[in-house]
Amino acid sequence: MRIYIARSALAFSTFAVAACGGSPTEPAQEPATPKATATAVSPARAPEPAVSRVYKDLDRATFNKIAVRLNQPAYWASDADGDGAIDPDELATLLFYPATPKLTDGGAFTPAFDKLYGAVVEASKATAPAGPDAKRRGLVTQELDDAASVLVRTDLRKETSETKEVVRKILSAAALVDQLYFVQSGASSVATQIAADSESASLFRRNWAPRCLTPKLEKNDACTALPGTDAMLVDIYPASIQKDAGFCKKLEADKDAKTLLAPFVAVREGKDGNMTAVPYNQVYGDLMRKVAAELRAAEAAVKDPKEEHFRTYLRAAAQSFETNDWQPADEAWAKMNARNSKYYLRIAPDETYWEPCSQKAGFHVSFALIDQSSLGLQDKLAPVQQAMEDDLAKLIGAPYTARKVTFHLPDFIRIVINAGDSRDPIGGTIGQSLPNWGPVASEGRGRTVAMINLYTDPDSMKVRRDKAGSMLTKETMAFYADDPSLSNLSTVLHEATHNLGPAHEYKYQGKKDDEAFGGDLASMLEELKSQSGALYYLPWAAKKGVFTEEQVKKAWVDSIVWGLNHISRGMYTASGQRKAYSQLAAIQMGFLMDEGALIWDATAKSASGDDTGAFKVDFVKMGPAVDKLMKTVGAIKAKGDKAGALALAKKYVDGPKVPQKAITERMLRFPQPSFVYAIDW
């Protein structure tokens, strides 16, 4: 489970693994299609001739916006010297884009950058698209502009040659997982039909699909990179059954539902029309074996004797990609932590949010370097984790009873790259607890992480403060802090709560949550339980001396701003699927409003002074309200109470209690974040 904070031949043909200051032996990806081979290493190249001129025709925001429209992997990271001109050390060359010649070399720009910059300047002067396809292209351009790129940059220049080689091997495996997800998601089936313009290619590359996904345009059928009708279907179900909008419910009602909806199988239709479950390694075997080969190459590159746990995981993950038995990989992965490895890697099929039935595990990679700052918080929370479970069980009551919990408390990680299902078009995962199935999950031995280098750049922090100022009263805004540790705190408690109370493996009357509630409702409820835990355990831990009262108030306000962001993204996808985080946020906000802990004052001025109507928090009432919320949600999960879950959604998601229109209008004044990645070698 995870928590969010919110290709055509041209668009998907080649992923360049390059970056500012790259070495002459950077790996260049082969075409990212289902038949692609593993990454190769380019031979050494002679330095490009330097170009000496001042590039200040455009401001940073405009340069980055136009580069996305042109599907070019160039990002002006900052104007460090404040001269208004882009300099070689201020440019990042992005991963997961079509290949491009080197843009910098030896601390200078190359002719390739000069040509790219000229194209960006020329495109910035262009008027709106013309011709018969003008409306569609205009919408696609708006879609790209509505999601501003946010850079995740990793500096490896001082790392050892071994570390750099390990990273290259993981990038090679990640490129193959991208291909797996490209096929699994159905994107490969429409790749050749994508429009030829650069905007459409860029949208398809970013969104993993031709459809638009920003809140303003996701339900606009005319906004697509696929001229005509957007007919992309996922690969893990037969195309014939996906024509029926209710096909997920029919599969859930099938006598063989448990087999057909298992997470690591694709559903296929036989000649007789019957549905069968086919293991992933039979459906996607060729690519999965190639991933296994790259993981073994990564294992061979790890020489450090202190990294034996990492080597063991790489070896076990390779085996699991060949056998489709993920337990060996889970067991090895669960033994890794911030104390025995500097690497964090999860490479597997895991989350289910990506597909219409929310049942099938999507292939993904999250690769990061460990941040040791989590250890102090772990040392504070580790002694009380069983008390957290016991207290929650007492609050929820029968039929739930406390169980022994031994989960890993969250490690802090600094993301290097996300691939496949983890590389979200809009927003990104800031915390995750895995695995979702199997003995490691059911016995509470999974791992939990918080991604602490997302949303911490100056641009993102300013936008977030401005958003908060548009929605909160001045009185409540006084408890808003530009302090990423507050979000990390909430993320840690959210992810810890995934391991507490009635979690995914819990059964009531023989049914797990997805069987009792259905796929997307079950996913939303589990995230609602965990985010309610993020609110509930703050004062609980403060009483035990883990946090201060001031931290509790600021973290509550931080979580409210997080919820406002998700509410603004809408409650349902274009196909009618529940948005788990948006819906849980609406339920939480509405519930707290009913309890008087969160007050919408339609006459109050916002802290920014620009808007009328704002939220204020009654901190005296927050504690009791959060207790009641946690008890309500926990009891619904414990009893498999689908009617109770639907009643919450009907009242707060579909009802008028939460001022969703005002929230959406104000929060969407600002572009959505779209994370992009670069590595300095």
C-alpha positions in Angstrom: 0.0 0.0 0.0 1.2 3.5 -0.7 0.4 7.1 0.1 0.4 9.9 -2.5 0.8 13.6 -2.0 -0.9 14.0 -4.9 4.1 5.6 -26.9 4.4 5.9 -30.1 7.6 4.8 -31.9 8.6 8.5 -31.5 7.6 8.9 -27.9 8.6 5.6 -26.4 11.4 4.5 -28.7 14.4 5.1 -26.5 15.1 6.0 -22.9 18.2 7.9 -22.5 20.0 7.2 -19.2 22.1 10.4 -19.1 22.6 13.4 -17.0 24.4 16.7 -16.5 28.1 16.0 -16.1 27.7 12.4 -17.3 30.7 10.2 -18.0 31.6 9.2 -21.6 30.4 5.7 -20.8 26.9 6.4 -19.7 24.5 3.6 -20.6 22.2 4.2 -23.6 18.9 2.4 -23.6 17.8 0.2 -26.4 14.3 0.8 -27.8 11.7 0.4 -25.1 9.3 -2.0 -26.8 8.2 -5.4 -25.7 11.1 -6.9 -27.8 13.8 -4.7 -26.4 17.1 -6.1 -25.3 18.9 -5.1 -22.1 20.8 -1.9 -21.7 24.2 -1.6 -23.4 27.1 0.6 -22.4 28.2 3.1 -25.1 31.8 3.3 -26.1 33.9 6.3 -25.0 33.3 9.3 -27.2 35.4 12.3 -28.1 34.3 15.5 -26.3 31.7 17.6 -28.2 33.0 21.0 -29.3 32.0 23.6 -26.7 29.5 26.4 -27.5 30.0 29.8 -25.9 27.1 32.1 -25.7 24.6 33.5 -23.2 21.2 31.7 -23.2 18.8 34.1 -21.6 16.0 34.4 -24.2 13.6 32.7 -21.9 12.9 32.5 -18.2 13.3 29.2 -16.4 9.6 28.4 -16.2 9.0 29.0 -19.9 12.0 27.0 -20.9 10.9 24.0 -18.9 7.3 24.2 -20.1 8.3 24.4 -23.8 10.8 21.6 -23.4 8.0 19.3 -22.2 5.8 20.3 -25.2 8.7 19.4 -27.5 9.2 16.1 -25.6 12.8 17.1 -24.9 14.7 15.8 -21.9 16.1 19.1 -20.8 15.3 20.8 -17.5 16.6 24.1 -16.1 17.0 23.1 -12.5 17.7 26.5 -11.0 19.2 29.9 -11.7 21.8 29.5 -9.1 23.8 32.6 -10.0 20.7 34.7 -10.5 21.8 36.0 -13.9 18.6 35.0 -15.8 20.6 32.8 -18.1 20.8 29.0 -18.2 24.3 27.7 -17.5 25.8 24.2 -18.1 25.8 23.3 -14.4 22.2 24.4 -14.1 20.9 22.0 -16.7 19.7 18.5 -16.0 19.3 15.9 -18.7 16.3 13.8 -17.9 15.8 10.1 -17.8 12.9 8.2 -19.3 12.7 10.4 -22.4 13.7 9.7 -26.0 17.4 9.6 -26.5 19.3 12.8 -27.2 22.9 13.7 -27.9 24.9 15.0 -25.0 23.8 18.5 -24.0 26.8 19.4 -21.9 30.4 18.2 -22.0 33.4 19.3 -19.9 31.4 22.0 -18.2 30.2 23.6 -21.4 27.2 23.4 -23.7 27.4 21.3 -26.9 26.1 22.1 -30.3 23.2 19.7 -29.6 22.1 21.9 -26.7 22.4 25.0 -28.9 20.1 23.4 -31.4 17.7 22.3 -28.8 17.6 25.7 -27.2 16.9 27.3 -30.5 14.0 25.0 -31.0 12.6 25.8 -27.6 12.9 29.6 -28.2 11.2 29.2 -31.6 8.4 27.1 -30.2 7.8 29.6 -27.4 6.8 32.2 -30.1 4.3 29.9 -31.8 0.6 30.7 -31.7 -2.1 28.1 -30.9 -2.1 25.1 -33.2 -4.0 25.5 -36.5 -5.7 23.1 -38.8 -8.3 20.3 -38.4 -6.5 18.8 -35.4 -6.1 22.2 -33.7 -8.7 21.6 -30.9 -7.2 18.3 -29.8 -3.6 19.6 -29.9 -4.7 22.7 -27.9 -6.1 20.5 -25.2 -3.0 18.2 -25.2 -0.9 21.3 -24.8 -3.0 22.5 -21.9 -2.7 19.0 -20.3 1.1 19.3 -20.4 1.1 22.8 -19.1 -1.2 21.9 -16.2 1.4 19.6 -14.7 4.7 21.3 -14.1 7.9 19.2 -14.0 9.5 18.8 -10.6 13.1 17.5 -10.6 14.3 14.6 -8.6 18.1 14.8 -9.0 20.7 12.4 -7.6 24.4 13.4 -7.5 26.7 10.3 -7.8 29.8 12.2 -8.7 31.5 11.5 -5.4 30.3 7.9 -5.2 32.5 4.9 -5.8 32.8 3.2 -9.2 31.1 0.2 -7.7 28.1 2.3 -6.7 27.8 3.8 -10.1 28.0 0.4 -11.8 25.3 -0.9 -9.5 23.1 2.1 -10.4 23.6 1.5 -14.1 22.6 -2.2 -13.7 19.4 -1.2 -11.8 18.6 1.4 -14.5 18.9 -1.4 -17.1 16.5 -3.6 -15.1 14.2 -0.6 -14.7 14.1 0.0 -18.4 12.8 -3.5 -18.9 10.2 -3.1 -16.1 9.0 0.0 -18.0 8.5 -2.3 -21.0 6.7 -4.8 -18.9 4.3 -2.2 -17.6 4.0 -0.7 -21.0 2.6 -4.0 -22.2 0.7 -4.8 -19.1 -1.1 -1.5 -19.0 -2.2 -1.8 -22.6 -0.1 1.2 -23.8 1.8 -0.9 -26.3 -1.4 -1.8 -28.1 -2.0 1.8 -29.2 1.6 3.1 -29.5 1.6 3.1 -33.3 -1.7 5.1 -33.4 -0.4 8.1 -31.4 -0.4 11.4 -33.3 2.9 12.5 -34.8 3.1 15.9 -33.1 5.6 16.3 -30.2 2.9 17.3 -27.7 1.0 14.1 -28.2 4.3 12.1 -28.0 5.2 13.8 -24.7 1.7 13.2 -23.2 1.8 9.6 -24.1 5.3 9.2 -22.6 4.4 10.9 -19.4 0.9 9.5 -18.8 1.5 5.9 -19.9 -1.7 6.3 -21.9 -3.1 8.6 -24.6 -5.8 10.1 -22.3 -5.4 13.2 -20.3 -5.1 12.8 -16.6 -4.9 16.3 -15.0 -7.9 17.2 -12.9 -9.2 19.8 -15.3 -9.1 17.6 -18.4 -9.2 13.9 -17.4 -12.9 13.7 -18.2 -12.7 15.5 -21.5 -12.9 12.9 -24.2 -11.4 15.3 -26.7 -8.2 15.6 -24.8 -6.2 12.7 -26.1 -2.9 11.9 -27.9 -4.9 9.3 -29.9 -6.9 11.0 -32.7 -10.4 9.7 -32.8 -11.5 7.5 -29.9 -9.2 6.7 -26.9 -9.7 2.9 -27.0 -6.8 1.8 -24.8 -7.6 -1.3 -22.8 -5.4 -3.0 -20.1 -3.7 -6.2 -21.1 -4.5 -8.2 -18.0 -8.1 -8.8 -19.0 -9.5 -9.9 -22.3 -10.6 -7.0 -24.6 -14.0 -8.6 -25.1 -15.1 -8.3 -21.5 -13.7 -4.8 -21.1 -16.4 -3.4 -23.4 -18.8 -3.9 -20.5 -18.5 -1.1 -18.0 -19.5 -3.5 -15.2 -17.1 -6.2 -16.1 -15.2 -5.9 -12.8 -18.3 -6.6 -10.7 -19.1 -9.6 -12.9 -15.6 -11.0 -12.3 -16.0 -10.5 -8.6 -19.3 -12.4 -8.7 -17.8 -15.3 -10.8 -17.6 -18.7 -9.1 -13.9 -18.7 -9.8 -13.4 -15.1 -8.7 -10.6 -15.9 -6.2 -8.5 -17.5 -8.9 -9.3 -15.1 -11.7 -8.7 -12.0 -9.5 -5.5 -13.2 -7.9 -2.8 -10.5 -8.1 -0.1 -12.2 -10.2 -2.2 -13.7 -13.0 -3.7 -12.3 -16.2 -7.2 -13.3 -17.3 -7.5 -14.8 -20.7 -10.5 -16.0 -22.7 -10.6 -19.5 -24.1 -12.2 -20.6 -27.3 -15.2 -21.7 -25.4 -15.6 -18.2 -23.9 -14.5 -19.4 -20.4 -12.1 -17.2 -18.5 -8.8 -18.7 -17.2 -6.1 -17.3 -15.0 -2.6 -17.4 -16.6 0.5 -16.7 -14.4 2.5 -13.5 -15.3 5.6 -15.5 -16.1 3.7 -17.3 -18.9 2.1 -14.1 -20.3 5.2 -11.9 -19.9 7.9 -14.5 -19.7 10.4 -13.1 -22.2 10.6 -9.7 -20.5 10.6 -11.2 -17.0 13.5 -13.4 -17.8 15.4 -10.4 -19.1 14.7 -8.5 -15.9 16.1 -11.5 -14.0 19.3 -11.5 -16.1 19.8 -7.8 -15.3 19.2 -8.3 -11.6 21.9 -11.1 -11.6 24.2 -8.7 -13.4 23.5 -6.1 -10.6 24.3 -8.8 -8.0 27.6 -9.5 -9.6 28.4 -5.8 -9.5 28.0 -5.6 -5.8 31.4 -6.3 -4.2 31.0 -4.6 -0.8 30.9 -7.3 1.9 28.5 -5.0 3.9 25.9 -5.4 1.1 25.2 -9.1 1.5 21.5 -8.5 2.3 21.2 -6.5 -1.0 23.0 -9.2 -3.0 20.6 -11.8 -1.5 17.6 -9.7 -2.5 18.8 -9.2 -6.0 19.3 -12.9 -6.4 15.9 -13.8 -4.9 14.2 -11.1 -7.0 15.7 -12.6 -10.2 14.4 -16.0 -9.2 10.9 -14.6 -8.6 10.8 -12.9 -12.0 11.4 -16.3 -13.5 9.0 -18.4 -11.4 6.2 -15.8 -10.5 6.6 -17.0 -6.9 7.2 -13.7 -5.1 7.6 -15.1 -1.6 11.4 -15.7 -1.9 11.9 -12.1 -3.0 9.7 -10.8 -0.2 11.5 -12.8 2.4 14.9 -11.5 1.3 13.6 -8.0 0.9 12.1 -7.9 4.4 15.5 -8.6 5.9 16.9 -5.4 4.4 16.8 -2.1 6.3 18.5 1.2 6.9 21.0 -0.5 9.2 22.3 -3.2 6.8 22.3 -1.6 3.4 22.7 1.8 1.8 20.4 0.8 -1.0 16.6 0.6 -1.2 15.2 -1.4 -4.1 11.7 -2.8 -4.7 11.3 -4.4 -8.1 8.2 -6.5 -8.4 4.5 -6.4 -9.2 2.8 -4.8 -6.2 0.1 -2.2 -6.2 -3.3 -2.5 -7.9 -4.5 1.2 -8.2 -3.5 1.3 -11.9 -6.1 -1.0 -13.4 -9.9 -0.6 -13.5 -10.7 -3.5 -11.1 -8.0 -2.7 -8.6 -7.0 -6.4 -8.3 -3.9 -7.0 -10.3 -0.4 -6.2 -9.2 1.4 -3.7 -11.5 5.1 -4.1 -12.3 7.2 -1.3 -10.9 10.6 -0.2 -9.6 11.4 2.1 -6.7 15.2 2.6 -6.4 16.6 4.9 -3.7 19.5 5.5 -1.4 18.9 5.1 2.4 18.8 8.2 4.6 20.0 7.4 8.1 17.9 10.2 9.7 15.0 7.7 10.1 16.8 5.7 12.7 16.2 8.1 15.6 12.4 8.0 15.0 12.5 4.3 14.6 14.2 4.0 18.0 11.4 6.1 19.6 8.5 4.2 18.0 9.9 0.6 17.9 9.3 0.0 21.7 5.6 1.1 21.4 4.5 -0.6 18.2 2.8 -3.4 20.0 1.1 -0.9 22.3 -0.1 0.9 19.1 -1.7 -2.3 18.0 -3.2 -3.1 21.4 -4.6 0.4 21.7 -6.1 0.4 18.3 -7.7 -3.0 18.8 -9.3 -1.8 22.1 -10.6 1.3 20.3 -12.1 -0.6 17.4 -13.6 -3.4 19.6 -15.1 -6.7 18.6 -14.8 -8.6 16.4 -11.3 -7.3 16.0 -8.8 -8.5 18.5 -5.1 -7.4 18.9 -2.5 -9.6 17.3 1.3 -9.7 17.6 2.9 -7.2 15.3 6.6 -7.1 14.4 6.6 -4.8 11.3 9.5 -2.7 10.3 9.1 1.0 11.1 9.6 3.3 8.1 13.1 3.8 6.7 13.7 7.2 5.1 14.8 7.0 1.5 15.9 9.4 -1.2 14.4 8.3 -4.5 16.8 7.9 -7.4 14.3 6.7 -10.0 10.8 5.3 -10.2 9.8 3.1 -13.1 6.8 1.3 -14.3 3.7 1.7 -12.1 5.7 3.7 -9.6 6.4 6.6 -12.1 3.2 8.4 -11.7 2.2 11.0 -14.4 0.8 13.4 -11.8 2.1 13.5 -8.2 4.1 10.8 -6.6 4.2 8.2 -3.8 5.6 9.6 -0.6 5.3 6.4 1.5 4.8 2.7 1.0 4.2 -0.5 2.9 4.9 -3.7 1.1 4.3 -6.5 0.3 0.5 -6.5 0.1 0.1 -10.3 0.0 1.7 -13.5 1.3 3.3 -14.6 4.6 5.5 -11.6 5.0 2.5 -9.3 4.8 0.2 -11.4 7.0 2.8 -12.0 9.6 3.6 -8.3 9.9 7.2 -8.6 8.6 6.9 -6.2 5.7 8.9 -3.0 5.1 7.7 0.6 5.2 9.4 3.6 3.7 9.0 7.3 3.5 10.3 9.1 0.4 11.8 12.3 1.9 13.3 14.0 -1.2 9.9 14.5 -2.9 8.1 17.9 -2.7 11.1 19.4 -0.8 12.4 21.6 -3.6 11.9 25.3 -3.2 9.4 25.5 -6.1 7.2 22.8 -4.6 7.3 24.2 -1.1 6.3 27.7 -2.3 3.4 26.4 -4.3 2.2 24.3 -1.3 2.4 27.3 1.1 0.4 29.4 -1.4 -2.2 26.7 -1.7 -2.5 26.5 2.1 -2.8 30.3 2.3 -5.7 30.3 -0.1 -7.7 27.8 2.0 -6.9 28.4 5.7 -7.7 31.2 8.0 -4.8 33.4 9.3 -5.3 31.8 12.7 -4.9 28.3 11.4 -2.2 29.2 8.9 0.0 30.1 11.9 0.4 26.4 12.5 1.5 25.7 8.9 5.2 25.2 8.6 7.6 24.8 5.6 9.0 21.8 7.3 9.2 18.5 5.4 9.7 16.6 8.6 6.0 17.2 9.4 4.9 15.4 6.2 7.5 12.7 6.9 6.0 12.3 10.4 2.5 11.8 9.0 3.8 9.5 6.3 5.6 7.3 8.9 2.4 7.0 10.9 0.3 6.3 7.8 2.5 3.6 6.7 2.8 2.1 10.2 -1.0 1.9 10.4 -1.1 -0.2 7.3 0.4 -2.9 9.5 -2.0 -2.3 12.4 -5.6 -3.2 12.9 -7.6 -5.0 10.2 -5.2 -4.9 7.3 -5.4 -6.5 3.8 -4.7 -10.0 5.0 -7.3 -9.8 7.8 -10.4 -11.9 7.3 -14.0 -11.5 8.7 -16.3 -14.5 8.1 -13.7 -15.9 5.8 -13.4 -12.9 3.5 -10.5 -10.5 3.0 -11.2 -6.8 2.4 -11.2 -7.0 -1.4 -13.7 -9.9 -1.3 -15.9 -8.1 1.3 -15.9 -4.6 -0.3 -14.7 -5.0 -3.9 -11.5 -3.8 -5.3 -11.5 0.0 -5.5 -13.7 0.4 -2.3 -11.3 -1.9 -0.4 -8.3 0.1 -1.6 -9.9 3.3 -0.5 -10.9 2.0 2.9 -7.4 0.7 3.6 -5.9 4.1 2.8 -8.6 5.8 4.8 -7.7 3.6 7.8 -4.1 4.4 7.5 -4.4 8.1 7.0 -6.8 8.2 9.9 -4.0 6.5 11.9 -1.7 9.3 10.8 -4.0 11.7 12.6 -4.9 9.4 15.6 -1.4 8.3 16.6 0.0 11.9 16.8 -1.5 12.8 20.2 -1.2 9.2 21.3 2.6 9.3 20.7 2.8 12.8 22.2 1.5 11.4 25.5 4.4 8.9 25.5 6.9 11.7 24.9 7.6 10.8 21.2 6.2 14.1 19.8 5.5 17.5 21.3 2.0 19.1 21.4 3.3 21.8 18.9 4.4 19.1 16.5 1.0 17.4 16.7 -0.9 20.7 15.8 1.4 21.4 12.9 1.3 17.9 11.6 -2.5 17.9 11.8 -2.6 21.2 9.7 -0.1 19.6 7.3 -2.3 16.6 6.8 -5.4 18.9 6.2 -3.4 20.6 3.4 -2.5 17.2 2.0 -6.2 16.3 2.0 -7.2 19.6 0.2 -4.8 18.8 -2.5 -6.3 15.4 -3.1 -9.9 16.6 -3.0 -9.1 19.1 -5.8 -8.1 16.2 -8.1 -11.7 14.9 -8.2 -13.4 11.8 -6.6 -13.6 9.5 -9.6 -11.5 8.7 -12.7 -12.9 9.2 -16.2 -14.0 5.6 -16.2 -15.8 5.9 -12.8 -13.2 4.2 -10.6 -12.8 5.6 -7.1 -9.8 7.8 -6.5 -8.6 6.3 -3.1 -6.8 9.4 -1.8 -9.3 11.9 -3.0 -12.2 10.0 -1.4 -10.5 9.3 1.9 -9.6 13.0 2.1 -13.2 14.0 1.5 -14.4 11.5 4.1 -11.9 12.8 6.7 -12.6 16.4 6.1 -16.4 15.9 6.2 -16.2 13.8 9.3 -14.1 16.4 11.1 -16.5 19.1 10.0 -19.4 17.2 11.5 -17.5 16.9 14.8 -16.7 20.7 14.9 -13.0 20.1 14.7 -12.7 21.6 11.2 -14.8 24.6 10.5 -15.6 26.0 7.0 -16.4 29.7 7.6 -17.9 31.0 4.4 -17.4 34.6 5.4 -13.8 34.4 6.7 -10.9 35.8 4.7 -8.2 33.3 3.7 -4.7 33.8 5.1 -3.6 35.1 1.7 -6.3 37.8 1.9 -7.3 36.9 -1.7 -10.3 34.7 -1.0 -13.5 34.7 1.1 -14.3 31.4 2.8 -11.7 29.5 4.7 -11.1 26.6 7.0 -10.1 26.9 10.6 -9.1 24.1 13.1 -10.5 23.8 16.6 -7.6 21.9 18.2 -9.5 21.2 21.4 -12.0 19.2 19.4 -9.5 17.6 17.1 -8.4 14.8 19.5 -11.9 13.5 20.3 -13.0 13.8 16.6 -9.9 11.9 15.4 -10.6 9.1 17.9 -14.1 8.8 16.7 -13.0 8.7 13.1 -10.4 6.0 13.7 -13.0 3.9 15.6 -15.6 4.3 12.9 -13.3 3.4 10.0 -11.6 0.5 11.9 -15.0 -1.0 12.9 -16.2 -0.9 9.3 -13.1 -2.8 8.2 -13.2 -5.2 11.1 -16.9 -6.2 10.4 -16.6 -6.2 6.6 -19.4 -3.6 6.7 -19.8 -2.6 3.1 -23.0 -0.7 3.7 -21.3 1.4 6.3 -18.4 2.1 3.9 -20.8 3.1 1.1 -22.7 5.3 3.6 -19.5 7.3 4.4 -18.8 7.7 0.7 -22.3 8.8 -0.1 -22.4 11.4 2.6 -18.9 12.9 2.3 -17.7 12.0 -1.2 -20.9 12.4 -3.2 -22.8 14.8 -0.8 -22.5 18.5 -0.3 -20.9 18.6 3.1 -17.3 19.3 1.9 -17.0 22.5 -0.2 -15.3 20.6 -3.0 -16.0 23.3 -5.7 -14.2 26.0 -3.7 -11.3 23.7 -2.9 -10.9 22.6 -6.5 -11.0 26.1 -7.9 -8.4 27.4 -5.5 -6.0 24.5 -5.5 -6.1 24.1 -9.3 -4.9 27.7 -9.8 -1.5 26.1 -9.5 -0.1 23.4 -11.8 0.0 19.8 -10.6 3.5 18.3 -9.9 4.9 15.8 -12.4 8.2 14.3 -11.2 11.1 14.0 -13.6 14.5 12.3 -12.9 18.1 13.0 -13.5 21.4 11.6 -12.3 24.8 13.4 -12.1 27.5 10.9 -12.8 
